[in-house]
Amino acid sequence: RNEDLDSRSFFAPTRGEDRWNNFGGTIGGPIKKDKLFIFLSGEFRRILETTSTRTGIVATALQRTGDFTGYGTITDPTTGLPFPGNQIPPGRLDTNAQILLADDFPLPNYQSGALNFTSSLPDGVNYKAFLGRLDYNISPKLTWAFRYNIDSTVLNSPYGLFLGGAIPNIEASQQVDDTYILNGNLGWTITPSLLNMFTVNWY
């Protein structure tokens, strides 16, 4: 699946990524004729799904310099009086805040009322699964099988998994889920109509 076949959302300025790639393979066969067999498989999924278009408010270029002309009154926290001209003096701007704004917060790219920023970035899912199995015929009536599974899912969200905002990468998160399963079976064919199976699992 690819977003080249999708239409653009009415509210989004661009067509968001929407991709689903699923691939893998299997291989198997005898290691020792009529005695020992192996089977291996792997599956991978790479998914990008654009979430709903989000809008929010970010500081303008002038606001980053302390100029709030045309906005609500900005008050000096040390005196309680308004800043002259609604402009914070450059010497009163916090250096760390300036670095944070420059490095992590985008400039406006949209205007609708008070809202001045919009984005549509995809959530990403990387999934992989591996399986390995050995079968051994101890005798015509006694067989042994061993299986090992690994399932791994990584979910990347540019807005955060739970209460994400409108600005990407501020609350970005990653969730990792790994599952491992070991399974062993010993089968004993007592008679053609009676089978005894002993199984051990670890999860």
N, C-alpha and C positions, 0 to 999 in steps of 0.2 A: 504494500500500500504506500502511496506517495501523495503529498499535498498538491502535486502538479495536476491532479484530477479533481481537486476540490475548488469550490468557489470561495471568495473572500467574505468573511463575516462583514455585515453591514457596518458594524461599529469599529472594526479594526482597520488601521491604515494600510496594513499589508496582510498577505495571506500567511497564516501561521503554519508551522511545521506539523505534519501529521503523517508519521511513517511507522510501518510495521514490517519488520524483516524477520522471517522465521527460517532457520536453516539448521542442518545437522546431518548425521549419518550413522550407520550401523555396520558392524563387521562381526563375523562369527564363523565358527567351524571347528572341526576336530583337531586336537593337538596330538592325541594318540587314538588311532582308529578303534571305534567301538568302545573306547574306555573314557577318554577325557576330552571335554568340549569347552570352548570359550565363546563368550558373546560380549561385545562392547558396543555402547551407543552413546551419542552425545547430541544434545539439542541446545540451540541458542536462539534467543529472541532479543531484538533491539527495537524498542518502541519509543517513539516521540509523539506525544499527544498534547496539542496546544489547549490550554485551559481557557476559560472565558476571558474576554478582554477586560482589563482592569484599568480603572482611572483613579487618580489621586492628586495630591498637591505637593509640589517640590519648590524649593527656594529658587527665585529667579536670579539672573546674573547680578542685577542691582542689589537685591536683598543680600546676596553673599558678601557684598562690600559694605553692608550696613545701611543702605538706602531703602527706606520704606515709604517713600513719597507716594501718596495716593492710597495708603492702607491705614488701618486703625492706628491710633496714637501709641507710640513706643515709649515706655516710661523707663527712666533710669532707676534701677533697683536700689542704688545707694542713696538717692535723694528723694525718690518718689515723684520727681518732676519729669515732664516730657522732654525727650531729646530735642534740641533745636532743629527745626526743619524736618523732624521725624527721621533724622539720620544719626546712627550710632557712630561716634568718632572712631577712626581706624585703630587707634591705640587701645580701644576698649573691646575689640574683637578678639575672641579666644583663638589662639594659634592652632590648638588641637582640633577645635570645631571647624576651622577653615580647611585643615587637611582632610578631615572626615568628609566634609561636603564635596571637596574636589575629587577625592578618590572613590567614594562609594555612592554618591547621590547624583543622578542625571539632571540635566537642565530641562526646562519645560519643552514639550513637543506637541502640545495640544491645548485647546482652549474651549471650555464650555462652562460658563459661569465662573465659579471659583476653582474648578478643576483645571489643571494645566499639564497633566502628564497621563499618558496612556501606554500600555504595553500588553503584548500577548506572547508569552514565551512558553515553550512546551515543558511538560513534565517528562522525565526520561526513565525508562525501566530497562534494566539489563538483566536478563534471566539466562541461567545456564543449568543444565542437568546432565549428569553423567551416570551411567550404569555399567557395572561389570559383573559378569556371572560365570561361574565355573560349575560344570556338571561332571560327576565321576561315577561310572558304573563299577562298583566294587565287585559285584557279582550279578548274575541275571535277576536275582531277587532283592538285591540290596543296592540302593543308589544314594548318592550324596550330592547336594547342591549348595552353593554359596553365592550370595548376591550382596553387592555394595552399591548404594545409591548416594549421590550428592545432588542436592537442589539448592541453588543460590539465586536470590533475588535482590537487586539493588535498585532502590527508588530514589531518584534525584528530583527535588522540587525547587525551582528558583524562587518561589514565593513562600516556602515553608509548607509543611505537611498539614498543619492544623489551622492556625489563625494568621495565615500569610496576608500581607498587605498588598498594595498595588505596585510597590517599587521592587523590581527583581534584585535578588542576591543580598538584600539586607537581612532577611530572615531565612535564607536558603538552608535547606536541610537535606540530609541523606539518611535513608533507612535501609539497613542491611539485614536480611533474613537468610540464614544458612541452615539446612537440614541434612543430617547424615543418618543413614539407615544401614545396619548390618543384619543379614538374615542367613540362617543356616537350616537346612532340612536334611533329615536322614529318613529315607523311605524303605520300608521292608514289606515286600509282597509275600504275605504268609501263604495265602492260597489265591487262586484266580479271583475269588470274590471277597477276600479279606486283606485290607491294607492297614499297616500301622505307620503313622507319620510322627516323627519327633521334630519339633521346630523350636529354634531359639532366635529371638529378635533383640536388637539394641537400637534405640532411637535417640 
